Amino acid sequence: MKQTLAILLLASAGILCAQEFKLGSKVTDFNVQDLDGKSLSFAALRGPITVVTFVSVQCPVSNGYNQRMIALYKDYTPKNVKFIFVNANRTESAADVRDHAKSVGFVFPVYKDAGNVLADRFDAQVTPESYVIDSAGTIRYHGSIDDSQNEARIRTRGLRLALDALLAGKPVEITETKAFGCTIKRGRKST
């Protein structure tokens, strides 16, 4: 009883979030907003393989991956992989995201996650953090883009390995890696 009460108090204070989309689970429809505030559904954005990556304007780790994210997009979009880049930080406005995307040369759209609803459903904690969803809508990979901020020290490219396996019709061998970066700046939840 005390544990249940504590969980309810934490949830009402906005401290606890419920992870709905876990590794191996199905992703149901969700909405994100384009930078003009138009709501778009996962059903409209998804492909046979879909990558959802949480990004940031201000995070130096996320920004250290800007060119790698562009390369991933350019390498895998022709293979019919769809990408949904999401900014869930309450401290970064749509205008900030638009200016940042233009200044760093993003060749893909970035969407906003109002109220951290999507970040909570995935339990995304940092930027960048990625999820790979297969054609059946199941999460097959969760974690980092690769294992080192310093490109010269990369040993494992987890996201690429997952995409290559799915494209080849094989199981993903490394299904989860530790995502690292800046924490997503969440807003307080109201009750």
Phi and psi in degrees as GROMACS dihedral restraints (atoms count N, CA, C in turn):
[ dihedral_restraints ]
;  ai    aj    ak    al  type     phi  dphi    fc
    3     4     5     6     1   -62.7    20    10
    4     5     6     7     1   -39.4    20    10
    6     7     8     9     1   -65.1    20    10
    7     8     9    10     1   -42.4    20    10
    9    10    11    12     1   -62.3    20    10
   10    11    12    13     1   -43.6    20    10
   12    13    14    15     1   -62.4    20    10
   13    14    15    16     1   -42.1    20    10
   15    16    17    18     1   -63.1    20    10
   16    17    18    19     1   -41.5    20    10
   18    19    20    21     1   -64.1    20    10
   19    20    21    22     1   -43.2    20    10
   21    22    23    24     1   -62.9    20    10
   22    23    24    25     1   -40.8    20    10
   24    25    26    27     1   -65.0    20    10
   25    26    27    28     1   -43.2    20    10
   27    28    29    30     1   -62.4    20    10
   28    29    30    31     1   -43.4    20    10
   30    31    32    33     1   -63.6    20    10
   31    32    33    34     1   -41.7    20    10
   33    34    35    36     1   -68.8    20    10
   34    35    36    37     1   -24.7    20    10
   36    37    38    39     1   -85.6    20    10
   37    38    39    40     1    -3.3    20    10
   39    40    41    42     1    80.4    20    10
   40    41    42    43     1    16.1    20    10
   42    43    44    45     1   -90.2    20    10
   43    44    45    46     1   -28.0    20    10
   45    46    47    48     1  -106.4    20    10
   46    47    48    49     1   136.3    20    10
   48    49    50    51     1  -123.4    20    10
   49    50    51    52     1   148.5    20    10
   51    52    53    54     1   -95.9    20    10
   52    53    54    55     1   118.3    20    10
   54    55    56    57     1   -83.8    20    10
   55    56    57    58     1   118.5    20    10
   57    58    59    60     1   -98.5    20    10
   58    59    60    61     1   -39.9    20    10
   60    61    62    63     1   -98.6    20    10
   61    62    63    64     1   104.0    20    10
   63    64    65    66     1  -111.8    20    10
   64    65    66    67     1   161.4    20    10
   66    67    68    69     1   -52.3    20    10
   67    68    69    70     1   127.5    20    10
   69    70    71    72     1    88.5    20    10
   70    71    72    73     1    -6.9    20    10
   72    73    74    75     1   -97.7    20    10
   73    74    75    76     1   163.9    20    10
   75    76    77    78     1   -81.7    20    10
   76    77    78    79     1   142.7    20    10
   78    79    80    81     1   -98.4    20    10
   79    80    81    82     1   118.0    20    10
   81    82    83    84     1   -86.1    20    10
   82    83    84    85     1   172.1    20    10
   84    85    86    87     1   -61.1    20    10
   85    86    87    88     1   147.7    20    10
   87    88    89    90     1  -146.6    20    10
   88    89    90    91     1   168.4    20    10
   90    91    92    93     1  -123.8    20    10
   91    92    93    94     1   145.5    20    10
   93    94    95    96     1  -128.5    20    10
   94    95    96    97     1   168.1    20    10
   96    97    98    99     1  -114.9    20    10
   97    98    99   100     1   137.3    20    10
   99   100   101   102     1   -72.2    20    10
  100   101   102   103     1   176.1    20    10
  102   103   104   105     1   -74.7    20    10
  103   104   105   106     1    -2.2    20    10
  105   106   107   108     1  -100.4    20    10
  106   107   108   109     1     2.6    20    10
  108   109   110   111     1    92.3    20    10
  109   110   111   112     1     1.6    20    10
  111   112   113   114     1   -76.9    20    10
  112   113   114   115     1   131.4    20    10
  114   115   116   117     1   -80.8    20    10
  115   116   117   118     1   132.8    20    10
  117   118   119   120     1  -127.0    20    10
  118   119   120   121     1   141.1    20    10
  120   121   122   123     1   -94.0    20    10
  121   122   123   124     1   155.3    20    10
  123   124   125   126     1   -57.5    20    10
  124   125   126   127     1   -40.3    20    10
  126   127   128   129     1   -57.5    20    10
  127   128   129   130     1   -34.3    20    10
  129   130   131   132     1   -80.8    20    10
  130   131   132   133     1   -23.3    20    10
  132   133   134   135     1  -101.0    20    10
  133   134   135   136     1   -19.7    20    10
  135   136   137   138     1   -75.8    20    10
  136   137   138   139     1   163.8    20    10
  138   139   140   141     1  -134.1    20    10
  139   140   141   142     1  -167.5    20    10
  141   142   143   144     1   -60.3    20    10
  142   143   144   145     1   -34.6    20    10
  144   145   146   147     1  -131.9    20    10
  145   146   147   148     1   133.1    20    10
  147   148   149   150     1  -129.2    20    10
  148   149   150   151     1   135.3    20    10
  150   151   152   153     1  -111.2    20    10
  151   152   153   154     1   125.4    20    10
  153   154   155   156     1  -108.0    20    10
  154   155   156   157     1   121.2    20    10
  156   157   158   159     1  -127.1    20    10
  157   158   159   160     1   127.9    20    10
  159   160   161   162     1   -88.3    20    10
  160   161   162   163     1   129.4    20    10
  162   163   164   165     1  -129.3    20    10
  163   164   165   166     1   171.8    20    10
  165   166   167   168     1  -140.6    20    10
  166   167   168   169     1   154.9    20    10
  168   169   170   171     1   -80.6    20    10
  169   170   171   172     1   -44.7    20    10
  171   172   173   174     1   -96.8    20    10
  172   173   174   175     1   -18.5    20    10
  174   175   176   177     1   -69.8    20    10
  175   176   177   178     1   121.6    20    10
  177   178   179   180     1   -64.4    20    10
  178   179   180   181     1   -29.0    20    10
  180   181   182   183     1   -70.3    20    10
  181   182   183   184     1   -49.6    20    10
  183   184   185   186     1   -57.9    20    10
  184   185   186   187     1   -44.1    20    10
  186   187   188   189     1   -65.6    20    10
  187   188   189   190     1   -29.3    20    10
  189   190   191   192     1   -66.3    20    10
  190   191   192   193     1   -17.4    20    10
  192   193   194   195     1  -101.3    20    10
  193   194   195   196     1     2.1    20    10
  195   196   197   198     1   -54.0    20    10
  196   197   198   199     1   -49.8    20    10
  198   199   200   201     1   -67.3    20    10
  199   200   201   202     1   -34.6    20    10
  201   202   203   204     1   -68.5    20    10
  202   203   204   205     1   -35.4    20    10
  204   205   206   207     1   -67.8    20    10
  205   206   207   208     1   -40.1    20    10
  207   208   209   210     1   -61.9    20    10
  208   209   210   211     1   -43.8    20    10
  210   211   212   213     1   -63.0    20    10
  211   212   213   214     1   -42.7    20    10
  213   214   215   216     1   -58.9    20    10
  214   215   216   217     1   -46.9    20    10
  216   217   218   219     1   -59.2    20    10
  217   218   219   220     1   -47.5    20    10
  219   220   221   222     1   -67.5    20    10
  220   221   222   223     1   -35.5    20    10
  222   223   224   225     1   -75.5    20    10
  223   224   225   226     1   -36.3    20    10
  225   226   227   228     1  -105.4    20    10
  226   227   228   229     1   -19.6    20    10
  228   229   230   231     1   -60.0    20    10
  229   230   231   232     1   -40.7    20    10
  231   232   233   234     1   -63.8    20    10
  232   233   234   235     1   -16.9    20    10
  234   235   236   237     1   -94.0    20    10
  235   236   237   238     1    14.1    20    10
  237   238   239   240     1    71.1    20    10
  238   239   240   241     1    27.0    20    10
  240   241   242   243     1   -90.2    20    10
  241   242   243   244     1   132.4    20    10
  243   244   245   246     1  -101.4    20    10
  244   245   246   247     1   144.2    20    10
  246   247   248   249     1  -120.6    20    10
  247   248   249   250     1   135.8    20    10
  249   250   251   252     1  -124.4    20    10
  250   251   252   253     1   102.0    20    10
  252   253   254   255     1   -91.9    20    10
  253   254   255   256     1   126.4    20    10
  255   256   257   258     1  -125.6    20    10
  256   257   258   259     1   132.3    20    10
  258   259   260   261     1  -105.5    20    10
  259   260   261   262     1   116.7    20    10
  261   262   263   264     1  -108.2    20    10
  262   263   264   265     1     5.0    20    10
  264   265   266   267     1   -74.4    20    10
  265   266   267   268     1   124.0    20    10
  267   268   269   270     1   -67.4    20    10
  268   269   270   271     1   -21.6    20    10
  270   271   272   273     1   -84.9    20    10
  271   272   273   274     1    -0.6    20    10
  273   274   275   276     1  -124.1    20    10
  274   275   276   277     1   111.4    20    10
  276   277   278   279     1   -75.5    20    10
  277   278   279   280     1   166.9    20    10
  279   280   281   282     1   -58.9    20    10
  280   281   282   283     1   -37.6    20    10
  282   283   284   285     1   -65.1    20    10
  283   284   285   286     1   -40.4    20    10
  285   286   287   288     1   -60.9    20    10
  286   287   288   289     1   -44.2    20    10
  288   289   290   291     1   -64.3    20    10
  289   290   291   292     1   -43.2    20    10
  291   292   293   294     1   -61.2    20    10
  292   293   294   295     1   -47.5    20    10
  294   295   296   297     1   -62.7    20    10
  295   296   297   298     1   -42.4    20    10
  297   298   299   300     1   -63.4    20    10
  298   299   300   301     1   -47.6    20    10
  300   301   302   303     1   -58.1    20    10
  301   302   303   304     1   -41.1    20    10
  303   304   305   306     1   -68.5    20    10
  304   305   306   307     1   -43.8    20    10
  306   307   308   309     1   -68.7    20    10
  307   308   309   310     1   -30.2    20    10
  309   310   311   312     1   -96.1    20    10
  310   311   312   313     1    -2.7    20    10
  312   313   314   315     1    79.2    20    10
  313   314   315   316     1    30.3    20    10
  315   316   317   318     1   -59.3    20    10
  316   317   318   319     1   134.9    20    10
  318   319   320   321     1  -103.0    20    10
  319   320   321   322     1    14.2    20    10
  321   322   323   324     1  -136.3    20    10
  322   323   324   325     1   157.4    20    10
  324   325   326   327     1   -75.8    20    10
  325   326   327   328     1   152.8    20    10
  327   328   329   330     1  -119.4    20    10
  328   329   330   331     1   135.3    20    10
  330   331   332   333     1  -109.3    20    10
  331   332   333   334     1   158.3    20    10
  333   334   335   336     1  -101.2    20    10
  334   335   336   337     1   145.5    20    10
  336   337   338   339     1  -112.4    20    10
  337   338   339   340     1    88.8    20    10
  339   340   341   342     1   -63.8    20    10
  340   341   342   343     1   128.0    20    10
  342   343   344   345     1    72.4    20    10
  343   344   345   346     1    12.3    20    10
  345   346   347   348     1    60.2    20    10
  346   347   348   349     1    23.1    20    10
  348   349   350   351     1   -60.1    20    10
  349   350   351   352     1   -47.0    20    10
  351   352   353   354     1   -70.7    20    10
  352   353   354   355     1   -42.5    20    10
  354   355   356   357     1   -57.9    20    10
  355   356   357   358     1   -38.8    20    10
  357   358   359   360     1   -67.9    20    10
  358   359   360   361     1   -41.9    20    10
  360   361   362   363     1   -64.0    20    10
  361   362   363   364     1   -36.0    20    10
  363   364   365   366     1   -86.5    20    10
  364   365   366   367     1   -15.8    20    10
  366   367   368   369     1    61.1    20    10
  367   368   369   370     1    36.9    20    10
  369   370   371   372     1   -67.9    20    10
  370   371   372   373     1   136.6    20    10
  372   373   374   375     1  -116.9    20    10
  373   374   375   376     1   -30.4    20    10
  375   376   377   378     1  -134.2    20    10
  376   377   378   379     1   168.9    20    10
  378   379   380   381     1  -124.3    20    10
  379   380   381   382     1   129.7    20    10
  381   382   383   384     1   -85.1    20    10
  382   383   384   385     1   147.2    20    10
  384   385   386   387     1  -142.7    20    10
  385   386   387   388     1   130.9    20    10
  387   388   389   390     1  -121.5    20    10
  388   389   390   391     1   152.4    20    10
  390   391   392   393     1  -135.1    20    10
  391   392   393   394     1   132.8    20    10
  393   394   395   396     1  -110.3    20    10
  394   395   396   397     1   127.5    20    10
  396   397   398   399     1  -116.8    20    10
  397   398   399   400     1   128.3    20    10
  399   400   401   402     1   -82.8    20    10
  400   401   402   403     1  -177.1    20    10
  402   403   404   405     1   -64.9    20    10
  403   404   405   406     1   -24.0    20    10
  405   406   407   408     1   -84.9    20    10
  406   407   408   409     1    -2.8    20    10
  408   409   410   411     1    87.2    20    10
  409   410   411   412     1    17.0    20    10
  411   412   413   414     1   -99.6    20    10
  412   413   414   415     1   137.3    20    10
  414   415   416   417     1   -74.7    20    10
  415   416   417   418     1   119.4    20    10
  417   418   419   420     1  -107.7    20    10
  418   419   420   421     1   -14.9    20    10
  420   421   422   423     1  -149.0    20    10
  421   422   423   424     1   142.2    20    10
  423   424   425   426     1  -143.4    20    10
  424   425   426   427     1   132.2    20    10
  426   427   428   429     1   150.5    20    10
  427   428   429   430     1  -145.5    20    10
  429   430   431   432     1   -83.4    20    10
  430   431   432   433     1   162.4    20    10
  432   433   434   435     1   -68.6    20    10
  433   434   435   436     1   -45.2    20    10
  435   436   437   438     1  -153.5    20    10
  436   437   438   439     1  -175.0    20    10
  438   439   440   441     1  -100.2    20    10
  439   440   441   442     1    11.7    20    10
  441   442   443   444     1  -154.3    20    10
  442   443   444   445     1   133.6    20    10
  444   445   446   447     1   -62.4    20    10
  445   446   447   448     1   -35.9    20    10
  447   448   449   450     1   -83.1    20    10
  448   449   450   451     1   111.1    20    10
  450   451   452   453     1   -56.9    20    10
  451   452   453   454     1   -30.9    20    10
  453   454   455   456     1   -69.1    20    10
  454   455   456   457     1   -16.9    20    10
  456   457   458   459     1  -106.3    20    10
  457   458   459   460     1     7.9    20    10
  459   460   461   462     1   -66.6    20    10
  460   461   462   463     1   128.4    20    10
  462   463   464   465     1  -110.4    20    10
  463   464   465   466     1   -34.3    20    10
  465   466   467   468     1  -132.4    20    10
  466   467   468   469     1   125.8    20    10
  468   469   470   471     1  -103.3    20    10
  469   470   471   472     1    75.5    20    10
  471   472   473   474     1   -53.2    20    10
  472   473   474   475     1   -44.7    20    10
  474   475   476   477     1   -65.7    20    10
  475   476   477   478     1   -46.1    20    10
  477   478   479   480     1   -62.8    20    10
  478   479   480   481     1   -41.4    20    10
  480   481   482   483     1   -61.1    20    10
  481   482   483   484     1   -41.9    20    10
  483   484   485   486     1   -64.1    20    10
  484   485   486   487     1   -45.7    20    10
  486   487   488   489     1   -63.4    20    10
  487   488   489   490     1   -43.9    20    10
  489   490   491   492     1   -62.0    20    10
  490   491   492   493     1   -40.9    20    10
  492   493   494   495     1   -62.9    20    10
  493   494   495   496     1   -48.6    20    10
  495   496   497   498     1   -63.9    20    10
  496   497   498   499     1   -40.3    20    10
  498   499   500   501     1   -64.3    20    10
  499   500   501   502     1   -29.7    20    10
  501   502   503   504     1   -87.5    20    10
  502   503   504   505     1     0.6    20    10
  504   505   506   507     1    74.3    20    10
  505   506   507   508     1    23.2    20    10
  507   508   509   510     1  -109.1    20    10
  508   509   510   511     1   161.1    20    10
  510   511   512   513     1   -71.0    20    10
  511   512   513   514     1   150.2    20    10
  513   514   515   516     1   -76.9    20    10
  514   515   516   517     1   123.0    20    10
  516   517   518   519     1   -78.2    20    10
  517   518   519   520     1   -47.8    20    10
  519   520   521   522     1  -101.2    20    10
  520   521   522   523     1   101.4    20    10
  522   523   524   525     1   -87.7    20    10
  523   524   525   526     1   -19.9    20    10
  525   526   527   528     1  -147.7    20    10
  526   527   528   529     1   135.4    20    10
  528   529   530   531     1  -129.7    20    10
  529   530   531   532     1   165.1    20    10
  531   532   533   534     1   -81.7    20    10
  532   533   534   535     1   116.9    20    10
  534   535   536   537     1   -76.0    20    10
  535   536   537   538     1   143.7    20    10
  537   538   539   540     1  -138.4    20    10
  538   539   540   541     1   150.8    20    10
  540   541   542   543     1   153.9    20    10
  541   542   543   544     1  -159.0    20    10
  543   544   545   546     1   -84.9    20    10
  544   545   546   547     1   145.6    20    10
  546   547   548   549     1   -67.6    20    10
  547   548   549   550     1   147.1    20    10
  549   550   551   552     1   -71.5    20    10
  550   551   552   553     1   130.3    20    10
  552   553   554   555     1   -85.8    20    10
  553   554   555   556     1    98.6    20    10
  555   556   557   558     1   -88.5    20    10
  556   557   558   559     1   152.5    20    10
  558   559   560   561     1   -87.7    20    10
  559   560   561   562     1   159.8    20    10
  561   562   563   564     1   -70.7    20    10
  562   563   564   565     1   140.1    20    10
  564   565   566   567     1   -85.4    20    10
  565   566   567   568     1   137.1    20    10
  567   568   569   570     1   -95.9    20    10
  568   569   570   571     1   154.8    20    10
